[in-house]
Every structure is written in structure tokens, then in C-alpha cells.
Amino acid sequence: MTEEGSERENKGSASMDSMESRWVYQDEESSEIDIDGDDRRSGGDVSPLRDSDDEDNAEQRLIRTGPRIDSFDVEALEVPGAQRNDYEDATLGRRIVLAFQTLSVVFGDVGTSPLYTFSVMFSKAPVNGNEDVLGALSLVLYTLILISLIKYVLIVLWANDDGEGGTFALYSLICRHAKVSLLPNQLPSDARISSFRLKVPSAELERSLKIKERLEASLTLKKVLLMLVLAGTSMVIADGVVTPAMSVISAVGGLKVGISGFEQEHVVMISVAFLIILFSVQRYGTSKVGLVVGPALFLWFCSLASIGIYNLVKYDTSVLRAFNPIHIYYFFKRNSTKAWYSLGGCLLCATGSEAMFADLCYFSVRSVQLTFVFLVLPCLMLGYLGQAAYLMENHADTTQAFFTSVPSGAYWPVFLIANVAALIASRAMTTATFSCIKQSTALGCFPRLKIIHTSRKFMGQIYIPAMNWFLLALTLILVCNISSIYEIGNAYGIAELGVMMMTTTLVTLVMLLIWQINIFIVLSFAIVFLGIELTFLSSVLWSVGDGSWIILVFAIVIFLIMYIWNYGSKLKYETEVKQKMSMDVLRELGPDLGTVRAPGIGLIYNELAKGIPAIFGHFLTTLPAVHSMIIFVCIKYVPVSVVPQSERFLFRRVCSKSYHIFRCVARYGYKDVRKENHQTFEQLLIDSLEKFIRREAQERSLESDGDSDSEAEHAFSRILIAPNGSVYSLGVPLLAEFQDTNKFIPESSTVEEGKVETSIEQISIDAEQSLEKELSFLRCAKESGVVYLLGHGDIRARKDSWFFKKLVINYFYAFLRKNCRRGTANLSVPHSHLIQVGMTYMV
């Protein structure tokens, strides 16, 4: 059984139940081609390994057929569906705990915006009358409603990737429905992972297919899409720098209200101390810290609402008129250019909206939506209404609008809670930054870093030490050099708007390509929200020279790191594909591969999902012997959040059985945790290989049965009852665990049948002996030991390459690759079981 021969199209398979149909392309000769581009060979012939990347360019049309079931589909039936959310079965007590953690992790950023929003707004457009206060309040209220509530909570949160949020989750979702990834390591079999859950085409299929074909055919569009994703992610990381600076300084700045003569230098010193403490406790994880500080943030929201109601009753309830948007028009009419400048400050009320989406991996969509609508949004609105009511009678107190509006008897308790809330807000964006970096690393767009999983129960909760201290250093630099919250607020707006615009663009593409909803709804979403965000952007960019350019420089540096890493990784992979060994070379060498085959199993790690890596030739020429069993192992991240353990390994046989060479693709989602040590990994891999060998032998046996049957017998099919109760009619090989459920339709016996049965019995005996012999060979090889053969492939630019390419590949990419976390660090392999060979590719 060869590599491609182990997966074949099953002719005549039909459904005996009303199951989902599948969509295939049909060419002019009526041959069916999978919509996912699989390259199985039809029929039962066993063919040698082919690694051709040629595609059928014949004219094709989309048709609908019955479901095809093969041995890998049967294996996938063991998993009823994608991974369930960890929070679905939570008890009432657990839900209360999760509610506090949701407040601390997801809403900390948006919850602290009342500390500085009005102060920054009125620094650009000073108050000249009550109408200015009403206009500014109306702007804030409708920004919260439009951006935070409608765009993010009600729309964007649903564009998650199996519970994972953020820019790269959107990119992963798009990659799963269209081949837009620049790294050409996709396999057709990836689409059969249960968590792919591709949507059956709807009435909007034609438009969706046209967009899909246009994206897949245009290299320029693929690069533009990737650059949008990288730009959005770099802005999220920049947010991780500016959010702690803004939140902490604005909270500590309240001391200037409570203590007379308190200077800004003292505020900076205390802020630096708070920030060092904040980043130091980050390593304790979301669950531990969130549970401790969650109640504090609940008190913060209650304080906002209470102070707001108090100020409304005491000062002026007429501010409720701000819900009439006509006051926005009056505000711009009275202040014109100054009102436009103040838009950057107004945006700060919605700055935590992107963090809600990026931190979604920690909690369910419904819990985030309900908490925001019934707790967070009402408290925020009451807080802003209360501040506006106070300012209606105190126009001079706009520099510290929040703390001056707090009743004198409640000042110090509120100050304490505000500082705790500011620290929580800082953690919210730092946590979102960690999630984005892990996603981008898994999808090949960020150098590998050490990732620590801080929760045994919830695998999405992570901590990245190197990034944590890097963010701390940059935050301290920002605080010490730009201590004014007005300048930091402008930088904050630039970073947040960059992320918001990328999210709007990607969600629009998701609506067109995946959701397939009405085009007018899609256009309305894109036009309205991109229009709002571009208006805000024009305001903050006008003030970029006041020091906020630092955050732009930082975002550009992060973008370049990500783009160079992706560019170098893509060149390296493409070069390895071009220089892979020919199968003809292996056949000429014979089963002994031209060297000594020593007992044992050799796991050759490489990045190729198809083909024989060139590094294998180096092993053959460098080492005095190779192992009796060779397994090419490719650790591959697929564009899903989680790959179920039962679908982790995909095996193929390379060459004929006497070579004892296999390929294994170990598939991981970008949210998966690779915690298994090398012994556990070896056991899982060898158990999966044994299962593959048994299934392969069973396929051969059933093929032999089919060759001996008469044409009349082909009209009958075997029945498979899957674990979920579905009934399948199969003319295909089955897994061993389903043999007891096979039901054969009885036929009248004849003399010819008796002869055929005798022949089948002999073939069956030979097949069983061959199977036991190979399994015995596998066990003996395992007992002799497993050795990891790692090939380190480096790339260098050719001498005739243009200067910029040499600079990027030979210096920048080489520096990143040298200083990133090595792949061997994730394997936990003893040095006694490890052999490494280096190879340099000229690109």
C-alpha cells in the first residue's frame, strides 16, 4: 500500500440514511473531483508514491452527490463533532466564578475608560457651555453603542474560530475556506478534521465561490490579506504597551485631586512601581489572578453606576437629552475643528472593544455578550452621564473629570478601586497580546517563543515570559518619556483604530466568503463602520507629532519582524519542496537503502507534509547505518483551533512494504497544547502506526474479496453502523473496531461460491501471516529503541540575489532564527536519543 494508495475514492458508496450530501466538481468526462482538491486515485489500484503538484485544469462544474465514506472518514466518526466549550457544563457556582473572571479578563480595558475619556476630549475642545458637555456626552454614548455594542458584541464576536477570537483567528477561519495561506503545506486530508466543520453551500454559494476563486488565484490578494492580518496583530501588540501606561497613569493621577501639591513626577514614579508589580504577577495566570481581582472590578462597575446616579440626582438630569444625536451636530457646529480634534479622545471610551474579541478564547460568546449588555454597558453609561451632570455646573474641572466628580466622602475607596481596576485593564490587553502571539506563531508568522500554560483545566490560558518582560520594558519607556495622558491617549487611539479597521475588513470578508449573507447587509456593515473608523483615524493622525509617533514606530517594527519571519519560512519551505528526493532514487537503492539497516525506529523530523526531504539524503551519506524502520514526522499546524487527539496522526506508506518507511503528519491546531513528553509522543505515534497497518491489511483483504466476487455480488454493499447511530452503506474497507457491526446480505450458495470461498480463505491466511510478521517487525524495532533524527535546514540568499533579499535573509531572518526557540525544545528528547544534521539551502 503506497502513500496515496491508502486513500482512494470509494465507488458506488451510497447512503442508507438521510445524511449530508457532499459537493464535488465534475469535469467534462463526468469524473468526480473533490471540492477540497484531494488527489486520491479512483478505483482499487495501488499506485506508487506520487508527489506531483499538478492540478486538473479541465473545465469543471459543481454538482451534488451522496456522501463518500472511506477508512479515514470512518475513523473521524469516532469523534462526534468539534471540541466542546470547556464552560458549557459548568455548575452554578462555577458560572459565578467565571462571571468574575470574565469581568477581570475581558472588560477591564473598556471598564476603566471613564477615568480619562472626558479629560482627553476636553483638552482638545475646551468647554464653553453646557451644549459642549451634552455634545461630547452624546458622542461618547453613540460611540459605545455603535462600536462596542453593535459592531463587537453583536456582530464580531460571532466571527470567532471555534471559540477563538482575534485577528489571526479571523485569518485562520478564512484560510480554512479558501487556500489563501502563502505557506504551501496544506493537505486535502486536513479538511476532514472534525473541527473544520466546513459549511454546506447555501443560496449565496455562487458569489462565495467567485470570491474564493479570486482569492486563490491572485498572489497579490493573498499578500494583501496577510499584510492586513500582520498589521492588525502588530497593533494589538502595540496596544499591549500603551494600555498599561494609559490606565495606570490616569488612575494614579487621581492623587493630584486628593492631595494638594502632588506633582506629575510623583505620579510617574508610583506608576512605574505599579507596572513592575503588574507584569511580575502576570505569570500566575488568568484563572488565579482573575479570581482574586474579579470582585474588585465588579465593585468598580457598581461604583461607576452609583456615582453616576448620585451626580445625576444632585446636579442635572437634563444630560439625559444626550441620547438625542442632534447634540452631536450642535457640538461640531459650535466647535468645528476643535470638535474634530476631540474625536481621538472620544474613541477612548471604546478602546477595550478589541480586547473583548481577542480574549474570547477564555470564555464563551454568550457569557461575554450577556455580561456586557446587562452589567458593563449600563454601568459605563451611568458613569459617563454622572460625569457630564457634574461638568454641567463645574466647567473648570475637566482635567480630572472623573475624580473631581466623585463625592468627597467616597474619594479614597473609589481611588483604591480605580487603581486596582486600572491594573486589571492592563492585564486584559497583555493577555490578548499573548493569545495573538501564540496564534501567529502556530500559523508561521512569528518567531517561536517559550509559552507556559498557566491552567491545567483551560488550555487557552497562557503566559509568554519573553514577551511579558519586553512589554514591560517598552511600557516603562513610554511612561517615562511621555507622561501626559493626553499624548498617550492619542497613541492609544492610533493603535486601537489600526486593529479596529483590520477587524472590520476581515469580518466583511468572513461575511462574504463564509456566512454568505445578503450583500446589502455586508455593504452596510463595511461602509458604516469603516466610515466611522476612518473619521476617527483622521483625527488621531493629525496629532501624531505630539509623541504618539513612538507607538507607530513600535508597531512597524513588530510588523517587519512578523513579515520577515513569514517570508523566510515560506522561502525555506518552497526550497525544501523543490529539492526533495525523487522516489526513483529510493527504488534504485532498494530496501536496504544502499546502507546498513540497524534495528530500531528512526523518527526523521522535517517540515514537508508531502515528499521525501533532501535532508534524508544527508543522513544516508553521513551516517554509517540507518534504522530498520524509518518514519518521516511532520509537525504541522492546521488552520483550526483544536485537533482532536484521535485525529492527531495521519499515516502513509512510502515505497513498498519491504522498505519499512512511513510518513506521519502530526497535526495540531493553533490552540492545542503540546505537553506530551517524548515517551508519550512515541507511544501515541507507534499505536497509531499499528492501527494504520491493521487497517491497511484489512483494506487489502476486502479488495481481494472484491476481486473474487461476481458482478452480482457487487450490487450488495456492507453496512456500517457508526458510533453516533448513523447507518452507512459501504463498498469500502472498514476499521477493525467496526467489524462486529458489519452485516452481510445473505445469498444462495453455489458450487462456484464454494471454490471462491476456499481461495479467499487461503488469501486471508496469507494476509494474516503477513500482517503479524509486519507487526512483529514493528514491535522488535520499538524494543531496539527510538532515535530522533533532526535536520536543521538554514537558508542563504544566492550571490546573484538583489541586495534587499540578501539583507533580509542573510541577516534579519538569520538573526530571528538563531534567537528564537528551537524546535527540539518542544520535544523534551534526551541527547542520547538525538542525532542532528545541518543543511543549508541557497534561495
N, C-alpha and C positions, 0 to 999 in steps of 0.2 A: 504494500500500500504506500503510495507516494504522497508527497506533501499536499498536492492539490487533489489527488485522487481520493483522499479520505473524506472530502466534502463533495458531494455530487448532487445534481438535481434529481429529484425522485419523480420518475414518470408515472403518470396515472394516479397520483395520490389525490384523494378527494376527501371531503369532509362528510361524516355521517351526522354531524351536528350542525347547527346554525352558527358557525364560528365566523370571526372576522375574515373578510377576503383580503387578498394582497394585491398590490398594484405593480405591474411589470411593464417594461417596454417590449413591443413586438416589432420586429423588423419586417421587411418586405417578404421574407421567406417564411413568415409565421413562426420563427423560433423565438422562444421567450427569453428575455434577458432581465435579470433582477434590477429593480429600480435603484438598489444600493450599489450596483456595479460589481457584484461578485463574479469571480472568474471560474466558477465550477465548470467541470466538463459534464455535458449531458450523457446519459446512458451509464452503463456499468463498467466501461473500460477503464483499466488502470493505466495511467499515463505517467511518464517520467516527470520529474520536477521541472516546472517552467516558471521563470521569473520575469516574463515579458510584461512590460507596462503598456503594451499597445492596447488601444480601445477600439471597439467596433464603431466605425463612423457611418454605418449604413443608416438610411432614413428609418426612424422609429416612431411608433405611436403608442400612446398609453392605453392599456386595456386592463380589465379587472378579471382576476381568476380566483380559483379556490386557493386555500392556504397550502403551502408546501411545508411538509414536515420532514426533517432529516434527523440524524442522530444528535446533532448539536442543538436542534430545536427541542428534542425530547429531553436533553439534559437541562435546557433552560426552563422546562416545565416544572422542574423541582423547586424553582423559585416563583411563587405565585405572582409577584409584582416587584416593584421597586422598593427600596428601603423605606420603612415606615418612619414617620417622625418620632423621635425619642420622647416627645412630650404628649403624645396622643392619649396614653393610658395613665396619665398622672392622676393621683388621688387629689381630693380637695385640699388637703394640707400642702401637697406638693405644688398645686396650682397657685396657692397663696405665696409660697416661697418663690416660684417662678415669676409671679407678678412683681415682687420687689426687685428681683434680678433684672427683669425687663426694664423697669424704671431706671436702674443704675447703669445698665449697659447700653440701651438703645436710646433713651430720651434725655440723658444727661446733657448733651450738647444743646439741643433745642430748648431744654428747660431753663438753661442759665442765660438765654438771650435777653431777658428783661433787664439784666444787670447793665447792659451797655448800649442797647439799640437806640433809645431816645437820646442818650448823651452824644453818640456819634452823629445821629441825624441833625440835631440842633447845633452841632459845631459847624456844620456846612450851611445850614439855613436857620439863623437865629430867630427866636420867637418875637414877632412884632404885634401879636394879638391873639385872641382866643381862636380865631379862624385858622391860624397856623397850627395850633395844637390839634384841632379837630382834623385838619387835612393830613397831618403826619400820622395821627392815630388811625384814620381811615386807610391810609397807605399800608400801615403795618397789619391791620386786621385782614385786608384783602390779599396781602402777600402771604400771610399764614393760610388763608382759606384756599387760595389758588395753587400755591406751590406745595406747601406741606401737606394739606388735606387732600385736595383733588388729585394733584399730579402724583405725589409719592404714596400716600396712604391708600388711596382708592384705585390707582392705576399701576404705578411702577412696581409696587410690592408683588403684584401678581405675575410679573415678568421674571420671577425667580427661577433658578435652575435646581429643581428638586429641593427647595428649601434654602438654597444658597443665593445670597444677594451680592451686588457689587458689579463693577464694570466688567471684570473678567468672567463673572457668571453669565452675564448677557452675551459676551463673546463666545463662551462655551456653548450656550444654547443655540446661537446662530451657526457655529461650526458643526453642530450635530445635525442640522437640517440642510446645510449646504457645504460643499467642500471648499471652504474659503481659507483654511489654515495654510500658511506658507511652508510648514514642515510636512513633507510628503510621506508620512509614516502611517496614514490611515489604512485600515484593513476593512474589507466588507463585513467580516465577521463581527466587528465592533458594534455594528448596528443591531446585533441580536442580543446584546446585553440588556437585561430586563429593564434597567433604569434608563435606557434610551427612550423608550415609550414614544416612538415617532407617531405623529398624528395621521389618522386616515384622511385622505384628501376630502375637502368639503366643496361647497359650491364655488368657492373662490379659488379653486385649485389652479385654474389656467393662469391667473395673474401671479400666483405664488410660484408656479413653475417657471414662468418667464423671468421673474426676479432671480430665482435660484440659478437658472442657466446663465443669466447675465453676470452674476457674481462669480460663478465657477469659471466662466470663460475669460474674464478680464483680470489679468495680473495686476493692473493698476488699481482696480477697485478693491482687490484683496489687500494691497499695500495700504491704501487709504483707510480701509476698515481697521487694519491692525494699528496704524498710526493714531487713529481716533481712540482706540482702546488704550494704547500706551499713554497717550496724552491725558486721558481721564484718570488712569491709575496713578500717574505721576502727580496729578493734582490732589488725589486722595492722600498720597504720602506727604505732600506739602501741607495739606490740612492737618495731618498728624503733628506737624511742627507748630503751626500758628494757633491751633485751637487751645492747647495748654497755655500758651503765652497770653492769649486774649482772655480766657476765662479766669485764670489765676490773678492776673494784674487788675482786672476790673473788680474782682471780689475783694482783694486786699486793699484796693484803692478806697474802699469804704471807710478805712481808718481815718482818712482825711476829713470825713464828716464827723466821726465820733470823737476824734482827738484834735484839738486845735493846735496848729503849728506843725502837724505831721507832714513831712516833705515827701516828694516823689522818690528821692533816693532811698528813703526807708521802705517805701512800697516795693521798690525793685529788689532790695536785699531780702525782704521777707518772702517775696515771690520766688526768688531763686531757691531759698531753703525749702519751700513748699514743693517746688518742681522736682528737686532732688529726691525728696521723700516719696513723691508720687511715682516716679519711674522706678524707684527701688522696690516698691511693693507690687509692681506690675507682674513680677514672676510668680506671685501666689495665685494667679488665675482669676478668671471671671466669676466662677461659682463662689469661691471663698470670699473675695473682696466684694463681689456684688451682693452677697447675702448680708455682709456687715454694713455696707453703706446704703443698701436699698431703702431701708426705713428712713434714713436721713433725707433721701431725695423725695420720698413720699411726704415727709414733713415740709420740705421745701415747696412742693406744689401746693400743699394746704396753706402754707404761709402766703404764697402769692395770691391765692384766692381770697384769703381772709383780709390781707392788707388792701387788696383791690376793692372788696365790698366796703370796708371801713372808709376808704377815701371817697368812694362813690357817694356814700351816705353823708359824709361830713362836708365834702367840698362842692361837687357839682355833678348831678346825674344827667345833665344835658349832653355829656360826652357820648351818651348812647346814640346821639344823632350821627355819629361817625360811621354807623353801619350803612348810611346813605352814601354811595360812592360819589355823589355830586361834590362832596367836600374835597375830594382829590383834585377835581378840576379847579375849584377855588384856590387850593393850595398852590398849584402851578401857575395860576393866573396872577396871584399876588407875588410870588417869589421867582417865577420864570427860571433863570439859570441856576440860582441857588437851590431851588427845589429839585432840579435835575441832579445837582451835585449830591443832594441828600439821599438819593436813591441807593447809593452804596451803603449808607448806614441802615436804611430800611431793610435791605436784603439780610442783614444780620439776624433778623427775627426768625429766618427760615434756614439758618446755616446748618442746623443739625439734621436736616431732612435727608441728606445723602447718607449720613451715618446710620439712620434708621434702616435704609436699604442694605448698606454694606454689612451691618451687624445682624442681618436677618438670619444668618446661619445658626445663631444661638437660640432662636425662638421661632414659633410658628407665625405665619402671616396673620391668622385670625387674632391671636393674642396681642400682636402689635397694633392691629387696627382698632380693636376694642379699647385697649388701654389709651390710645391716642385720642379717640373720639370722645370717650366718656370721662376721662380724667385730665390728660395733658392739655388738650386744646381748650376746654373751658377754663382751666386754671390760668393758662397763659393769657387768654383774652381778658379775664378779670384783672390779672396783674397789669396789663397794658392800659385797660380802662381806668384803673385806680391811679396809675401814674399820671395819665392825662388829666384826670379830675383834679389832682393836686397841682399840676402845672397851670391849670386854668387860672388859679389865684396866685401862683408863685412863678412868674415867668423867669426870674433870675436864677432859679435852681436847676437849670438844665445840665450843668456839667456833671452832676451826680444825681440824676433824676430819680434813680431807684432808692438810694439810701436816704436822701432827703425826704422822700415821701413816706418812709417808714415811721410809724408813731414812736415818739421818744422812749416810751416805756418798753417797747419791744425791740429796740435797736440792737442791743448786744446779742440776744438769742438769734435774731434774724441774721446778723452779721456772721455768727458762727455757722449757722446752717448754710448760708450763702457760700462760705468758703469751702465747706465740705461738698456742696453741690458743684462748685467750680472744679474741684479735684476730680469728681465723678465724671463731669463733662469731658475733661481731658482724657480720662481713661477710655471713654466711649470712642473717641476718634483714634486713639492709639490701638485699641482693639480692632477697629475697622481696618487700620493700616496693616496689621498682622494678617488679617484674613485675605486682603488683596494681594499681599506679597506671596502668601502660600499658594493662592490660585495661579498667579502669574508664573511662579517657579514651576509648578506642575505642568503648565502649558508651554514651557520652554521660553519664557520671556523675562526671566530674572535669574541672576546667578544663585546657585544653591547655597542656602544658609542653614544653620542648625535651628531646628524647630522643636520646641518642647511642648508636649501635650499636657495641659495642666489639669485635665479631668479624666478619670478613668471611665466615667459613665457617658459623657458627651464629648465625642471626638472632635467637634468643631472648635473647642476652646484651646487656644494655642498661645505660645509666648516665644518670641524670637529675640534672644539676648542681644545679638549684634545690632539689630535694628533698633531695639529699645534704647541702648546707650547712644547710638547715632542720633536718634530723635532728641534725646535729652541734650546732647551737646549743641545741636542746632537751635533748639528752643532757648537754651541759655544765651547763646549768641544773639538771638533775636530780641530777647528781653533786655539784655544789657545794652544793645545798640539802639533799639527803637522802644523806648519805654512809654511812649504816648499811646493810649488806647485808640486814638483817632487814626494814627498811621498804621498801627497793627490791624485795626478794623478794616482799613482799605485793602491791606494784604489778604486778610481773611476773605473778603468779598471776591477778590480775584481768584483765589484757589477754589472757593466753593462754586463760583459760576463756571469755571472750567469743567468741573465734574458734572454739574447740572446739565450743561449743554451736550456733553458726550452721552450722558444717560438718555436725554431726550432723543438724540439721533439714533441710538441703538434700540431703544424701545419702539421707535417708529418702524425700524426695520423688522423687529420682532412682530409687530402688529401685521405688517405686510406679508412676511415670509411664513410665520408660524401660526399666529392667531387667525389670520385670514379673515379679518373683519371688514366691514364696509369701508370703502375708500374715503368717503366723506368724513367718517369718524377719525380715520388716520390723519387726513389732511388737517382737520380741525385741531387735533392734538398737537401736531407738529407746528402749525402756524401760530397757534395761541401761545404755546409755552416757549418755543424758540424766539418768538417776537418779544415776549416779556423778558427773557433772559438776555437777549441782545441789547435791550434797552438798559437793563441794569449794568451790563458789561461796558457799555459806552460811558456810563457814569464813573465806574471804578478805574477804568483805564485812563481817564482824563487826569486822575490824581496819582498816577503810578510813580511820578518822580519824587514823591514825598518820603521815600524809603521803602515803600511796598514792593519796589522792583526786586528786592532781595528774594522774596518768595518766588517770583517768576524765574529768577536765575536758578534757584534750587530745583524747581520743577523741571526746568530744561535739562539740568544735569541728570536728574533721575530718568527723564525720558531718553536721553542719549545712552545711558547705561543699559536700559532695557532694550532699546533698538539695536545697539551693537551686539548685545548678547544673543538676541534673536537672529540677527543677520549672520553672526559667526556660527551659531548652531545649525542654521539652515544650510550654509555652505559646507559645513563638515558632514552633515548627513547626506547631502546630494553627492559629495565626493565619494563617500563610502559606498553609496548605491552604484555609482559609475564604475568603481574599482573592485566590486565584489567578484569573488571567484566563480568561474564557469563550472557548471555541473559536469561538462565533458572532462575537465581536469580530474575531478574526483573519480569518474568512471574509469579513466585511464590508469589511475593509481591503484584501483582495485580495493577490495575490502580491507586490506592491511594498510591502505593509505601511503604506501611506499616507505613505511617505517615499522617500528615495533609497537604492537598494541598491548600495553601493560594492563593488568586487571585494575578495575576501578572506574569511577564515573568522573568525567571532566565537564564542569559547567563553564562554558565559554560565554562570558558576558559581552554583549555588543548592543548597539543601538538600532540595528537593522531588524525591521519586522518581517522582511522577505529577503531571501538570497543568502549566500554564504559570504560572511565578511572577509575582506582581504587579510585581516589580522590572523585568520586561521592558517593562511599560507606561511606566515611568520612562525607560528607555533610549530608547524610541520618541519620547517627548515632549521629552527633554533633548538627545539627540544630533542633529546635522543630518543624519546618514545612518546606516544600519546595513549590515552586511556582506551580501554576496550569498549567503553560506551561514551559517546560524545553527545552533549545536549547544548545547543545554542540557546542561550537565555536572553530574551529582550525584555527589560523592564520598561513598560510603556504606559504613559498616562493618556487616557482617552477622555474626550470631552463630556464626561458625566461627573456628577459629584461623588457617587459611590458605586463600586463594582462589587456585587455580592461575592462572598468567599467561594461559593460553589461554581462561579463563573470566572474565577480568577485566571486559571491557566488554560491556554489554547495550544494543543499539540499538533504537530505534523511529523511525518516520517520523511527523512531526507535520503534519497537513493533507495536501494533495495534493502531487504531485511538483513542481509548478511553484513551490511556496513555498521549496523547498530548506531546510527546517527539520527538524532531527532532535533526538532526545533520547538522551543517553548516560548510563547509570548505571555508574560505575566502582566496582566492588565490592572491598573489602579485608576481610580477617579481622583480628581484634584482635592477631594475632601478626605480621602482614605488615609488611614494611619498605617505606616509600615513599621510596626513594632516587633514583628516576629524576629527572633534571633536566627542564626544560620541553621541550627539543628531543626527548628520548627519549619523553616522555609524548605529545607531539604526534604523533610518528611512529607510535607504537603505536595511538593513537586513530584516526588517519586510515587506517592499514592495516586496522583492524577495521571502520571505516565502509565502506571499499571492498569488503571481504568481505561485509558486510551487503547492500550494494546489488546485488552479483552474485547473492547467494542469493535476494534478493527478486525479481530479474528471472527467475531460474530457476523460482521458485515460480509466477510469473505464466505462464511458458511451459508448465509442466506442467498448470496449471489450464486453459489454453486447449486443450491436448491432451485433457484430460478432457471438456471441453465438446463436442468434436467426435467423441469416441468413441461407439460404440453401447453399449447396455446390456450386450451380451455381453462387450464389451471390459473393462467394469468388473469382471467376475468375475476378471480376471487382475491380478496385482499385480507391482510391480517388486521386485527382490531387492537388498538392501544387505548387503554383507559388511563388517562393522565392522573396525577395526584390531586388535581383540582376537580376531578369528576368528569371532565370533557372526554368525549369518545372520538377517536381518530381512526380513519380507515387508511391503512398504510400498505404500500408495496415496498417498504423500506426496512433497513436494519434497525433493530431495537437494542436498547441497553439491557444489560444483564438483569438489572433490578426490575425490569418490566416483563421479563419472560413469563412469569406466572400469571400475568393478566392477558396474555395472547390467547385469542380464541380463533381456532381454525374452523372454517365451514366444512363439514364432512362431505365426502364424495364416495361414490360407489367404487369398490376396488376392482381392479382388473389384473390380468396376468402381467401386463406391461408395467403396471404400478409396482408389482412385487419385485420385478427386476430393478426398476429405478430405485426403490427403497433400499435394496441391497447395496447398490452403487453409492447411494447417498450415505449410508451407514459407514462404508469404508472411507469415504471422503471425510466424514465427520470425525472418525477416529484419528485419521492423519492430521486433521486440523487441530484437534485437541492435543495431540502429541507435540505438534509444532508450537502451540500456544504455551504449553507447560515448559517446553525447552527454553523459549524466549523469556518467560517469567523467571525461570531458574537462573538464566544468564543475568537478568536484571538484579536478582537478589544477591548473587555472588559478587557482582560488580559493586553493589552497595556495601556489602561486608568488607570489601577491599578498601573502601574509603572514597570520600568525595573531595575533589580538589577544585578550587575556583581559579579559572584562568581568565585574567582580566587584561584586556587590550586597551591601552591608553592611546587614543588617536589624537594627535595635535595637528593643527593646520598652519601653513605658512603661505603667504602670498607669493606667486611666481615673480621672478625677476623682471619680467616684461609687463607686470601689472601696473596700473596707474598709481600715482603717488598716494592718493587718498585711501585706496584699498589697502596698500601696504601699511599705512599708518594705523588704520582701523584694525586689521587682522594681526599684524606682527607686534603691535604694541598695546593698544587698548583691549582688544579681545583676549590677547595672551595674558595681560595683567589680570583681567577679571577671572579667567580660567585658572590661573595659578593661585589666586587668593580665595576662590570660592571653596565650598565644602566638597571634598572628593566623594565620588560615588561609593567607594569602599567603606566610608564612614557609616553608611546606612546598612551595610551587610553584617557588621559585627563578626567578621571572619577572622579566626586566629591566623597569625602569619605563617604557621606551619602548614596551613591548608591553602595557601595563596601563592599563585605564580602570576607575575605581571610582565607584559611585553609592550614596549612602546613602538609607535609608528607615526611618522609624520607625512601628512598629505599636502601636496602643493596645489593650491587653488587659484 
